Amino acid sequence: MTAFTDLELAYLRAERTDGGPGLSWRRRLARLATVGPDGMPHVTPVGWSLDRDATAIEIGGADLLRSKKFRDVLQTGRAAVVIDDVLPPWQPRGIEIRGRAEAIPGGRPRIRIRPVRIVSWGLEADARSRYARDVA
């Protein structure tokens, strides 16, 4: 069972087309936050996907196994990710997912984040809407 609301799932799965054929895009860039052994935060842009069951966010990338983010997740088992965008003229919207993270090696290395806390904003007609909840 997914921890995401219907609005959040619609946002994560949405495609948008602007101005005609060939100009569709999907929100595929996010920011991943981890904490290193020295306690310092580390934030980096990453590609992401929603897993098949819509229960977790998966992060991939080139040389992921050798990355600081992968090592941080191996050590702490925690991470947060923000997926967002801005509609004109200035309507920020997005989702922050904090949770338990696992560093998965193998043929398709990835970091999987299962939500513990979800914060979403601007997903409704009232662009000022903000919702935060613990889900674990």
N, C-alpha and C positions, 0 to 999 in steps of 0.2 A: 504494500500500500504506500502510495506516495505521500510525502510530507508537504508537498507544494499545493497551493490553492489552485482552483481552475484559472484564475486570472494570471497567476505566476506561471503556470504551465503554458498558457496561451502566449505569454511574453517570451518564454524560453524557446518555444517552438515556432514563433512567428517568422514569416518572411514578409518583406515589404518591397513593393515595386514603385519606383519613382521615374516618371518620364518616359516610359515605353519599354520595349523589349530589350532584354540584355542588361537591364539596370537593377535587377533584384539583388538583395543582399540578406544575409542572415547575421545576427549578432554572434560573432565567433571570436571576438577578442575580449578578454577579461583580464583582471588583475588578481594574481594569487599572492597571498600573504602567508609567510611561514616565519618561524623563530629559530634562530641558530643556537648552537651550544653556548655562545657568549651572551644570550638573552637579547641580542639585537634583532629587530624585525627585518625582514627581507621581502620586498614587493617587486613583482615582475609581471610584465604582460605575457599572457599565455593564450593558446588556443584551447577550446573546451568543447565538450558535447554533453548532452543529457543522456544517461544510460537508457537502455531499452525499456526498463521497468519504471522509468521516471522517479527513481529513488535516490540517485546520486549524480554528481557532476564529475566528469572525467577530464583530466588534463593530460595532454600528450606533448610531444615536441621532439626536435632533433637533439640527440645526445642527452636525453632525459636522465638516463642512468648515472651520468657523470655530473649532473647539475646540483647546485646548492639546494634548490627546492626539494629535489628527490631525497638528498641526505637529511635535510631538516625534517621531512615527513617521516623518514625511517626512524629518526631519533625521538620525535615528539608524538607522532600519531595525530597531529592536529594541523589544521590549515583553515584559511578563509578565502573566499573568492567573491569578487564583485563583478557582475555583468550589468552593464548599463548603456544608455545612450541619451541623446538630447533631441527632442523634437522642436522645430521652430515655433515661435520665436525663441523661447527659452523655457522648455518643459522637460527638466531632467526626470528620468525614470530608471528603475533598475531593481536589482535583487542582490542582497549580500547574503551569502551562505557561510556560516561558521560551522565547523563540525569535526568529526572524527575522520582522519585521513589515513589512507594506506598507500604505500609505495609498492606498486606491483611490477616486478621485473618480468622477463620472459620475452616472447616473440613480439609482443606489442606493449612495451613498457608504458605505464600510466600512473597517475595519482588519482585515486578515487576519494571524493569527499562526500560523506553521508551527513546530511544536515542535523545539527543539534539546535541551532538558532537560525531563523530566517527573518530578515528585515527587507521589506519591499516598499517602494515609493513610486508615486506618479503613474500607477498602472490603471487607475480608474479615470473616468471623465473629469473628476476633480483632481487636477494635477498636483494638489497639495497633499493628497492622501498619503499616509505612512502607516505601516503595520509592522509590528515586531512580535515574535512569539517563539517560545521554546517548543521544540517538536520531539525531543527525545525523552 
